């Protein structure tokens, strides 16, 4: 049980890091700019 929790925790960290990297890499894409504009207005 404990090992499964640890694997799940590591997986969630990796998934979160992957999401951040994906957002950072697509920072200059039109979709990202649209999203930013929606957030501001």
C-alpha positions as CSV (number, residue, x, y, z in Angstrom):
1,X,0.0,0.0,0.0
2,X,2.8,2.4,1.0
3,X,4.7,1.7,-2.2
4,X,1.7,2.4,-4.4
5,X,1.2,5.8,-2.7
6,X,4.8,6.6,-3.3
7,X,4.6,5.7,-7.0
8,X,1.4,7.8,-7.3
9,X,3.1,10.8,-5.6
10,X,6.1,10.5,-8.0
11,X,3.8,10.2,-11.0
12,X,1.8,13.3,-10.0
13,X,5.0,15.3,-9.6
14,X,6.2,14.1,-13.1
15,X,2.8,14.9,-14.6
16,X,2.8,18.4,-13.0
17,X,6.3,19.1,-14.2
18,X,5.4,17.9,-17.7
19,X,2.4,20.3,-17.7
20,X,4.6,23.2,-16.7
21,X,7.1,22.4,-19.3
22,X,4.4,22.1,-22.0
23,X,3.0,25.5,-21.0
24,X,6.4,27.1,-21.0
25,X,7.3,25.6,-24.4
26,X,4.1,26.9,-25.9
27,X,4.3,30.3,-24.4
28,X,4.6,32.1,-27.7
29,X,1.9,30.1,-29.5
30,X,-1.4,31.8,-30.5
31,X,-3.4,29.5,-28.2
32,X,-1.3,30.6,-25.2
33,X,-1.7,34.3,-26.2
34,X,-5.5,33.9,-26.5
35,X,-5.7,32.2,-23.1
36,X,-3.6,35.0,-21.6
37,X,-5.9,37.7,-23.1
38,X,-9.0,35.9,-21.8
39,X,-7.5,35.8,-18.3
40,X,-6.6,39.6,-18.4
41,X,-10.0,40.8,-19.6
